[in-house]
Amino acid sequence: MSDERAVEIIKEQEREERDASSFRNLYQEVADQMLPRENQIIGPRTPGEDKSLQIYDPTAMLDLQDMVSGLSAAFFPPGELAFGLTVTDRATANIDEVKRYLALAAQITHDELFGSNFMLQLNETLSSLVGFGTGNLYSEWDNGLNYKDWDVSFYTFKQNSAGLVDTVIVKYLLTARQAVQEFGDKAGVKVLEAVKKSETDSNRSVFIHRVGPREERNRRFTDNLNMPFESVYVNKEEQSIVEEGGFEELPYAVPRWKKSSNEKFGRGQGTIALSVSKELQQMHADFIECGNKWNNPPREILQNAVEGQVDVRPGAANLVSQMNSIKALEQGMLGNFPITEKALEFLQGIIHRIFFVDVFAPLANLPGDRRTTVEIRERVKQAMKKLAGPIYRLQSELFTPVITRSVLLLIRNGVIPYPPDELRGRGFGIEYISELALAMRDQQSQAFMQFASLVATLDPVFPGAKDVINIDRALPEVGFAFGMKAEHLSTAGEITAAREQRQADLERRQALELAQQMGQTYGQTTKAGESGSPAGELMEAISG
């Protein structure tokens, strides 16, 4: 017996899938040209088939891979902090305990992310995002952080009035065995029958997972049926709901590379390179054909003048009864090669620009030996600005929701300590330390150093000028911005103790220097200081 809610979800999924057909056709062309791993968008392909048959020139495919690797390394450099946690309220943010908690939470999150499958699945999502323009990364807690990239052929989604993705519908296949492992006795009647026999437990069924805002819920309860996002799993064939639940946050992050105002699916660099890549493939195929004809041109053979088949192998001997009985059909073509390497390099250069080779391979086009560290750094900074728009969208639609959910999952499962009282009820933000962010902060740090230098110059003339800089607040902020760990910075108590010790050492040193000076003066004096005089009292204190 079908479930009314299940039927409604199935119809919704089919309707959204029809609406996505134009973009899926576009994405299929991109996949055929430069992302063959994901070329099953509009139809299934035979497992193990050669997916490179349409690719004569791999420039776009390789550039896309390089760009994905570059983006991944720029946002999450191995062994370094990629982000920090902040709060918007400045008064709260300046509390030492809050600073330390946020730094500790960020460090633990980094450790857990890199210890999970995050980077592996992130690179898959970035491939779809750069190539097609739309990606989907799912995050969950499964005895630790776990992530799954979904190919574009599996899902559709909806936007809210602000243009943000708030509903995701995923359609996928499970074997009978997998379905029972996932949903137990609720997997479906036919599934439960199939799993009983070894010859049918690999039969596959279609399931749908829909996650969207919950229309009705009791906010006083915190069970999964009253969470902000509703989660429903449906057995499509049997039209039944196999599991219901909920999420505190949308577990699917669906970023778009670039998006038109009247479109919900994104357009990636692969869609921009598509026409050039098609032209390059055709030109490269013609280039190969032209070379083949050059080496082995069509021939005309005088009938009955050749014994047997013509042997065109190097050094082959052909027996003929008449000279010049075998010759190229068109001699002129041998000296007129219509497609040159320069023509191919021209199109390859356009594809290099589309995939920002100058950003992710800054050494590639530097002439001569002008590869100084300063020049490379400046080239990277200038090139990174070209990616400002997509990077901000990447942060808001992919990294921020995924990192935020990851932090909350770690807190809920006791890996990160519960926040201090000052943070109760307050949200936190993500501060990125990518190459682009560091380039921007580099300008800020230079401005700070220039201002500090000016203050140091003015202070002797205008005493107190240096008091405008709160060094206790400024230096930790600079340290956190550049990825310093919390344990590398002194606590407020340690700072106070160090300053008191330094002041005590200074006072003892000054007293010793004064005593030495007075001792020398006393030795040169022929008359002792009068009793009760300042000099006498000082000498008595030194000697006694």
C-alpha positions as CSV (number, residue, x, y, z in Angstrom):
1,M,0.0,0.0,0.0
2,S,1.5,3.3,-1.1
3,D,2.0,6.2,1.4
4,E,0.5,9.6,0.5
5,R,3.6,11.5,1.7
6,A,5.9,9.1,-0.2
7,V,3.9,9.6,-3.4
8,E,4.1,13.3,-3.0
9,I,7.9,13.2,-2.6
10,I,8.3,10.9,-5.6
11,K,6.3,13.3,-7.8
12,E,8.4,16.2,-6.5
13,Q,11.6,14.5,-7.3
14,E,10.5,13.6,-10.8
15,R,9.3,17.2,-11.4
16,E,12.6,18.7,-10.3
17,E,14.5,16.2,-12.3
18,R,12.6,17.2,-15.5
19,D,13.4,20.9,-14.7
20,A,17.1,20.0,-14.4
21,S,17.3,18.2,-17.8
22,S,18.8,21.1,-19.7
23,F,21.6,21.6,-17.2
24,R,22.2,17.9,-17.1
25,N,22.6,17.8,-20.8
26,L,25.1,20.6,-20.6
27,Y,27.0,18.9,-17.8
28,Q,27.1,15.7,-19.8
29,E,29.0,17.5,-22.6
30,V,31.4,18.9,-20.1
31,A,32.0,15.5,-18.6
32,D,32.6,13.9,-22.0
33,Q,35.2,16.6,-22.7
34,M,37.1,17.1,-19.5
35,L,35.6,15.1,-16.5
36,P,35.1,11.5,-17.8
37,R,34.9,10.2,-14.2
38,E,31.4,11.7,-14.0
39,N,30.1,11.1,-17.5
40,Q,27.0,9.1,-16.4
41,I,24.7,12.1,-16.0
42,I,22.0,11.6,-18.6
43,G,22.3,7.8,-18.8
44,P,24.2,4.8,-17.5
45,R,27.5,3.7,-18.9
46,T,29.1,0.2,-19.1
47,P,31.4,-0.4,-16.1
48,G,35.0,-0.6,-17.2
49,E,34.5,1.0,-20.6
50,D,37.1,3.4,-22.0
51,K,36.0,6.9,-21.1
52,S,38.7,8.7,-23.0
53,L,37.5,7.9,-26.6
54,Q,36.3,11.4,-27.2
55,I,39.4,13.1,-25.8
56,Y,42.1,13.7,-28.4
57,D,43.6,16.6,-26.5
58,P,43.6,16.3,-22.7
59,T,44.5,20.0,-22.0
60,A,41.1,20.9,-20.5
61,M,41.0,17.7,-18.4
62,L,44.5,18.2,-17.0
63,D,44.0,22.0,-16.4
64,L,40.7,21.2,-14.5
65,Q,42.5,18.7,-12.3
66,D,45.3,21.2,-11.6
67,M,42.9,23.9,-10.7
68,V,41.0,21.6,-8.3
69,S,44.3,20.6,-6.7
70,G,45.3,24.2,-6.4
71,L,42.1,25.3,-4.9
72,S,42.2,22.4,-2.4
73,A,45.8,23.3,-1.4
74,A,45.0,27.0,-1.2
75,F,42.1,26.6,1.2
76,F,43.4,23.6,3.2
77,P,47.2,23.6,3.0
78,P,48.6,20.3,4.4
79,G,50.0,20.7,8.0
80,E,48.7,24.3,8.4
81,L,45.6,25.9,9.8
82,A,43.0,26.8,7.1
83,F,40.6,28.7,9.3
84,G,39.9,30.1,12.7
85,L,36.7,30.6,14.7
86,T,35.4,34.0,15.7
87,V,32.4,35.7,17.3
88,T,30.9,38.9,16.0
89,D,30.5,40.6,19.4
90,R,33.9,42.4,20.0
91,A,33.5,42.5,23.8
92,T,33.0,38.8,23.9
93,A,35.7,38.2,21.3
94,N,38.3,40.0,23.5
95,I,37.8,37.8,26.5
96,D,40.9,35.6,26.9
97,E,38.9,32.5,27.8
98,V,36.8,32.9,24.7
99,K,39.8,33.4,22.5
100,R,41.4,30.3,23.8
101,Y,38.3,28.2,23.5
102,L,37.8,29.2,19.8
103,A,41.4,28.6,19.0
104,L,41.3,25.2,20.7
105,A,38.0,24.3,18.9
106,A,39.5,25.3,15.5
107,Q,42.6,23.2,16.2
108,I,40.5,20.1,17.1
109,T,38.3,20.6,14.1
110,H,41.4,20.7,11.8
111,D,42.7,17.5,13.4
112,E,39.3,15.7,13.0
113,L,38.8,16.9,9.4
114,F,42.2,15.8,8.2
115,G,41.8,12.5,10.1
116,S,38.6,11.8,8.2
117,N,37.7,11.4,4.5
118,F,37.1,15.1,4.2
119,M,39.9,16.0,1.8
120,L,39.1,13.0,-0.5
121,Q,35.5,13.9,-0.8
122,L,36.1,17.6,-0.9
123,N,38.3,17.2,-4.0
124,E,35.5,15.2,-5.7
125,T,33.1,18.1,-4.9
126,L,35.5,20.7,-6.2
127,S,35.9,18.8,-9.4
128,S,32.2,18.9,-10.0
129,L,32.1,22.5,-8.9
130,V,34.9,23.7,-11.2
131,G,33.8,21.6,-14.1
132,F,30.0,21.8,-14.1
133,G,29.4,24.7,-11.7
134,T,27.4,22.7,-9.0
135,G,28.6,20.4,-6.3
136,N,27.1,18.6,-3.3
137,L,29.0,17.5,-0.2
138,Y,27.1,15.6,2.6
139,S,28.4,15.6,6.2
140,E,27.4,13.3,9.0
141,W,28.6,11.8,12.3
142,D,29.3,8.0,11.9
143,N,31.6,7.2,14.8
144,G,33.5,10.3,13.7
145,L,33.1,12.9,11.0
146,N,32.2,11.4,7.6
147,Y,31.6,13.1,4.3
148,K,30.2,12.0,0.9
149,D,30.3,13.8,-2.4
150,W,27.2,13.3,-4.6
151,D,27.6,13.3,-8.4
152,V,25.2,15.7,-10.2
153,S,23.3,12.8,-11.7
154,F,21.9,11.8,-8.3
155,Y,20.3,15.0,-6.9
156,T,18.1,18.0,-7.4
157,F,17.5,20.9,-5.1
158,K,15.3,23.9,-4.3
159,Q,16.1,27.5,-3.3
160,N,14.4,29.7,-0.8
161,S,13.3,33.3,-1.5
162,A,16.8,34.6,-0.8
163,G,18.3,32.3,-3.5
164,L,19.9,29.9,-0.9
165,V,19.6,26.1,-1.2
166,D,17.3,24.9,1.6
167,T,16.0,21.6,0.2
168,V,17.9,18.7,-1.4
169,I,16.4,15.6,-3.0
170,V,18.8,12.7,-3.7
171,K,17.8,9.6,-5.7
172,Y,20.1,6.6,-5.5
173,L,20.3,2.8,-5.7
174,L,20.8,0.2,-3.0
175,T,21.1,-3.5,-3.1
176,A,18.6,-5.5,-1.0
177,R,21.3,-6.3,1.4
178,Q,22.4,-2.7,1.7
179,A,18.9,-1.5,2.1
180,V,18.2,-3.9,5.0
181,Q,21.5,-2.8,6.6
182,E,20.4,0.8,6.3
183,F,16.7,0.7,7.1
184,G,16.1,-2.7,8.7
185,D,12.6,-4.2,8.6
186,K,11.2,-1.0,7.1
187,A,13.2,-1.3,3.9
188,G,10.2,-2.6,2.0
189,V,8.4,-5.9,1.5
190,K,10.0,-6.8,-1.8
191,V,13.4,-5.9,-0.4
192,L,13.0,-8.1,2.6
193,E,12.0,-11.0,0.3
194,A,15.0,-10.4,-2.0
195,V,17.5,-10.4,0.8
196,K,16.6,-13.9,1.9
197,K,18.2,-15.5,-1.1
198,S,21.8,-15.1,-2.2
199,E,20.8,-15.0,-5.9
200,T,18.5,-11.9,-5.2
201,D,20.2,-10.1,-2.3
202,S,22.1,-8.0,-4.9
203,N,18.9,-6.8,-6.6
204,R,18.8,-3.1,-6.5
205,S,16.0,-0.7,-5.6
206,V,15.6,3.1,-6.0
207,F,15.5,5.1,-2.8
208,I,14.9,8.9,-2.4
209,H,16.3,11.1,0.5
210,R,14.6,14.4,0.9
211,V,15.8,17.0,3.4
212,G,14.1,20.4,3.7
213,P,12.8,22.9,6.2
214,R,10.2,21.4,8.6
215,E,6.9,23.2,8.2
216,E,5.5,22.2,11.6
217,R,7.5,21.5,14.7
218,N,7.4,22.0,18.5
219,R,10.4,24.1,19.4
220,R,10.2,23.0,23.0
221,F,11.3,19.5,22.0
222,T,14.7,18.6,20.7
223,D,14.0,15.1,19.3
224,N,14.8,14.5,15.6
225,L,11.1,14.8,14.6
226,N,11.1,18.4,15.8
227,M,14.4,19.6,14.4
228,P,14.6,22.5,11.9
229,F,15.2,20.3,8.9
230,E,13.0,17.3,8.0
231,S,14.6,14.1,6.7
232,V,12.5,11.5,4.8
233,Y,13.7,8.3,3.1
234,V,11.4,6.8,0.5
235,N,11.4,3.4,-1.3
236,K,10.3,4.6,-4.7
237,E,9.1,1.3,-6.2
238,E,7.0,0.4,-3.2
239,Q,6.0,4.1,-2.6
240,S,6.6,3.8,1.1
241,I,8.5,5.9,3.7
242,V,11.3,3.8,5.2
243,E,12.7,6.3,7.7
244,E,11.9,9.7,9.1
245,G,14.1,12.0,11.1
246,G,15.6,15.4,11.2
247,F,18.8,17.6,11.3
248,E,19.8,20.7,13.2
249,E,21.4,22.0,10.0
250,L,21.1,21.1,6.3
251,P,23.6,18.2,6.0
252,Y,24.0,18.8,2.2
253,A,26.1,21.8,1.2
254,V,25.3,22.6,-2.5
255,P,27.7,25.3,-3.8
256,R,27.5,27.0,-7.2
257,W,30.6,28.4,-8.9
258,K,28.8,31.2,-10.7
259,K,25.0,31.6,-11.0
260,S,22.7,33.6,-13.2
261,S,19.8,35.3,-11.4
262,N,17.2,33.2,-13.2
263,E,19.0,29.9,-12.8
264,K,19.5,27.8,-9.7
265,F,22.2,25.5,-11.1
266,G,25.7,26.9,-11.4
267,R,28.0,27.3,-14.3
268,G,31.7,26.3,-13.8
269,Q,34.9,27.0,-15.7
270,G,34.3,23.8,-17.6
271,T,31.1,25.2,-19.1
272,I,33.1,28.3,-20.2
273,A,35.8,26.1,-21.8
274,L,33.3,23.7,-23.4
275,S,33.2,25.4,-26.9
276,V,37.0,25.9,-27.0
277,S,37.5,22.3,-25.9
278,K,35.2,21.0,-28.6
279,E,37.1,23.0,-31.2
280,L,40.4,21.8,-29.8
281,Q,39.3,18.2,-29.9
282,Q,38.2,18.5,-33.5
283,M,41.3,20.3,-34.5
284,H,43.5,17.8,-32.7
285,A,41.7,14.9,-34.4
286,D,42.2,16.6,-37.8
287,F,45.8,17.2,-36.9
288,I,46.2,13.4,-36.3
289,E,44.4,12.6,-39.4
290,C,46.5,15.0,-41.4
291,G,49.6,13.5,-40.0
292,N,48.4,10.0,-40.8
293,K,47.7,11.0,-44.4
294,W,51.1,12.7,-44.6
295,N,52.8,9.4,-43.5
296,N,50.4,7.1,-45.3
297,P,48.6,9.1,-48.0
298,P,45.8,7.7,-50.2
299,R,47.3,6.1,-53.2
300,E,46.4,5.4,-56.8
301,I,47.6,2.1,-58.1
302,L,47.8,1.2,-61.8
303,Q,45.6,-1.8,-62.3
304,N,47.4,-5.1,-63.1
305,A,50.8,-3.3,-62.6
306,V,51.2,-4.5,-59.0
307,E,51.6,-8.1,-57.8
308,G,49.6,-8.7,-54.6
309,Q,48.7,-6.1,-51.9
310,V,50.7,-2.8,-51.6
311,D,53.0,-3.0,-48.6
312,V,53.4,0.5,-47.1
313,R,55.8,-0.5,-44.2
314,P,59.1,1.3,-44.0
315,G,61.6,-0.4,-46.3
316,A,59.0,-2.6,-47.9
317,A,59.6,-3.9,-51.4
318,N,56.6,-4.1,-53.9
319,L,56.9,-6.0,-57.1
320,V,55.5,-3.9,-60.0
321,S,55.4,-4.5,-63.8
322,Q,55.5,-0.7,-64.5
323,M,57.4,2.1,-62.8
324,N,55.4,4.8,-61.0
325,S,52.4,2.5,-60.7
326,I,52.0,3.4,-57.0
327,K,51.9,7.0,-56.0
328,A,50.0,9.4,-53.6
329,L,46.7,10.4,-54.9
330,E,47.4,14.1,-54.2
331,Q,51.1,15.0,-54.2
332,G,50.4,18.7,-53.3
333,M,49.1,17.9,-49.9
334,L,52.6,16.6,-48.8
335,G,53.9,20.2,-48.7
336,N,50.8,21.9,-47.3
337,F,50.1,20.9,-43.7
338,P,46.8,22.8,-42.9
339,I,46.9,22.5,-39.1
340,T,50.0,23.5,-37.2
341,E,51.2,23.1,-33.6
342,K,50.8,26.9,-33.2
343,A,47.1,26.7,-33.9
344,L,46.7,24.0,-31.3
345,E,48.8,25.9,-28.8
346,F,46.6,29.0,-29.3
347,L,43.5,27.1,-28.2
348,Q,45.4,25.4,-25.4
349,G,46.4,28.8,-24.2
350,I,42.8,29.9,-24.0
351,I,41.9,26.9,-22.0
352,H,44.9,27.6,-19.7
353,R,43.5,31.1,-19.0
354,I,40.0,29.7,-18.4
355,F,41.3,27.4,-15.7
356,F,43.6,30.0,-14.1
357,V,46.9,28.3,-14.8
358,D,48.7,31.6,-13.9
359,V,47.1,31.3,-10.4
360,F,47.9,27.7,-9.7
361,A,51.1,27.4,-11.6
362,P,52.8,30.8,-11.1
363,L,56.2,29.6,-12.3
364,A,55.0,28.3,-15.6
365,N,55.1,31.5,-17.6
366,L,58.0,33.5,-16.0
367,P,60.6,34.3,-18.6
368,G,64.3,33.6,-18.1
369,D,65.5,33.4,-14.5
370,R,63.2,36.1,-13.1
371,R,61.7,33.6,-10.6
372,T,62.4,35.5,-7.4
373,T,60.3,34.8,-4.3
374,V,59.0,38.3,-4.2
375,E,57.9,38.3,-7.8
376,I,56.2,34.9,-7.4
377,R,54.4,36.1,-4.4
378,E,53.2,39.2,-6.1
379,R,52.1,37.3,-9.1
380,V,50.0,35.0,-7.0
381,K,48.4,37.9,-5.1
382,Q,47.5,39.6,-8.3
383,A,46.2,36.4,-9.9
384,M,44.2,35.4,-6.8
385,K,42.1,38.6,-7.2
386,K,40.6,37.1,-10.4
387,L,39.0,34.4,-8.3
388,A,37.6,36.7,-5.7
389,G,34.0,36.3,-6.8
390,P,33.9,32.5,-7.0
391,I,36.0,32.2,-3.8
392,Y,33.5,34.2,-1.8
393,R,30.7,32.0,-3.1
394,L,32.8,28.9,-2.2
395,Q,33.2,30.1,1.3
396,S,29.5,31.0,1.8
397,E,27.9,28.0,0.1
398,L,30.5,25.2,0.7
399,F,33.2,25.8,3.4
400,T,31.2,27.8,5.9
401,P,28.2,25.4,6.2
402,V,30.4,22.3,6.1
403,I,32.9,23.6,8.7
404,T,30.1,25.0,10.9
405,R,28.2,21.7,10.9
406,S,31.5,19.8,11.6
407,V,32.2,22.0,14.6
408,L,28.7,21.5,16.0
409,L,28.9,17.7,15.4
410,L,32.2,17.6,17.3
411,I,30.7,19.6,20.2
412,R,27.5,17.4,20.3
413,N,29.6,14.2,20.4
414,G,32.0,15.5,23.1
415,V,35.1,15.8,21.0
416,I,35.2,19.6,21.4
417,P,34.5,20.7,25.0
418,Y,31.2,22.5,25.6
419,P,31.5,26.3,25.1
420,P,32.2,28.6,28.1
421,D,29.3,30.6,29.6
422,E,30.3,33.7,27.6
423,L,29.5,31.8,24.3
424,R,26.2,30.3,25.3
425,G,23.5,31.2,22.9
426,R,26.0,33.0,20.6
427,G,26.8,31.8,17.1
428,F,30.4,31.7,15.8
429,G,31.9,32.7,12.5
430,I,34.7,31.3,10.3
431,E,37.8,33.3,9.6
432,Y,39.7,31.8,6.6
433,I,43.4,31.8,6.3
434,S,43.7,30.8,2.6
435,E,46.3,32.3,0.3
436,L,43.8,34.9,-0.8
437,A,42.9,35.8,2.8
438,L,46.5,35.9,3.8
439,A,47.3,38.2,0.8
440,M,44.6,40.6,2.1
441,R,45.9,40.3,5.7
442,D,49.4,40.9,4.4
443,Q,48.3,44.4,3.3
444,Q,46.6,44.9,6.7
445,S,49.8,43.9,8.5
446,Q,51.9,46.2,6.4
447,A,49.5,49.1,7.3
448,F,49.8,48.2,11.0
449,M,53.6,48.1,10.8
450,Q,53.7,51.5,9.0
451,F,51.3,53.0,11.6
452,A,53.4,51.6,14.5
453,S,56.6,53.0,12.9
454,L,54.9,56.4,12.6
455,V,53.8,56.3,16.2
456,A,57.3,55.3,17.4
457,T,58.7,58.4,15.5
458,L,56.1,60.8,17.0
459,D,56.2,59.5,20.6
460,P,59.5,61.3,21.6
461,V,58.0,64.6,20.2
462,F,54.4,64.0,21.4
463,P,54.7,61.8,24.5
464,G,51.9,59.3,24.8
465,A,51.3,58.9,21.1
466,K,52.1,55.2,21.4
467,D,49.3,54.8,23.9
468,V,46.8,54.7,21.1
469,I,48.0,51.1,20.2
470,N,46.8,48.3,22.5
471,I,49.6,45.9,22.0
472,D,48.0,43.2,24.2
473,R,45.0,43.1,21.9
474,A,46.8,43.7,18.6
475,L,49.5,41.1,18.7
476,P,47.3,38.1,19.6
477,E,44.8,39.1,16.9
478,V,47.7,39.1,14.4
479,G,48.9,35.8,15.6
480,F,45.5,34.1,15.3
481,A,44.9,35.7,11.9
482,F,48.1,34.1,10.6
483,G,47.2,30.7,12.1
484,M,49.1,30.6,15.4
485,K,48.0,27.9,17.8
486,A,46.5,29.1,21.1
487,E,49.0,27.2,23.2
488,H,51.8,29.2,21.5
489,L,50.5,32.5,23.1
490,S,50.9,33.4,26.7
491,T,47.9,33.7,29.0
492,A,47.0,37.0,30.6
493,G,48.4,35.6,33.9
494,E,51.6,34.6,32.3
495,I,52.0,38.0,30.6
496,T,51.4,39.7,34.0
497,A,53.9,37.5,35.8
498,A,56.5,38.0,33.0
499,R,56.1,41.8,33.2
500,E,56.3,41.9,37.0
501,Q,59.4,39.7,36.9
502,R,61.0,42.0,34.2
503,Q,60.1,45.1,36.4
504,A,61.7,43.5,39.5
505,D,64.8,42.6,37.6
506,L,65.0,46.1,36.3
507,E,64.7,47.6,39.7
508,R,67.4,45.3,41.2
509,R,69.7,46.2,38.3
510,Q,69.1,49.9,38.8
511,A,69.8,49.6,42.5
512,L,73.0,47.7,41.9
513,E,74.2,50.3,39.4
514,L,73.4,53.1,41.8
515,A,75.2,51.3,44.6
516,Q,78.3,50.8,42.4
517,Q,78.2,54.5,41.5
518,M,77.9,55.6,45.2
519,G,80.7,53.2,46.2
520,Q,83.0,54.8,43.7
521,T,82.1,58.2,44.9
522,Y,82.5,57.2,48.6
523,G,86.0,55.8,47.9
524,Q,87.1,59.1,46.3
525,T,85.7,61.1,49.2
526,T,88.0,62.0,52.1
527,K,85.2,63.0,54.4
528,A,82.5,60.7,55.4
529,G,78.9,61.8,55.0
530,E,77.5,63.4,58.1
531,S,75.3,61.2,60.2
532,G,71.6,61.8,59.4
533,S,72.4,63.4,56.0
534,P,71.0,61.7,52.8
535,A,74.5,60.7,51.7
536,G,75.2,59.2,55.2
537,E,72.0,57.3,55.2
538,L,72.6,55.9,51.7
539,M,76.2,54.8,52.6
540,E,74.9,53.2,55.8
541,A,72.3,51.2,53.8
542,I,74.9,50.1,51.3
543,S,77.5,49.0,53.9
544,G,75.0,47.6,56.3
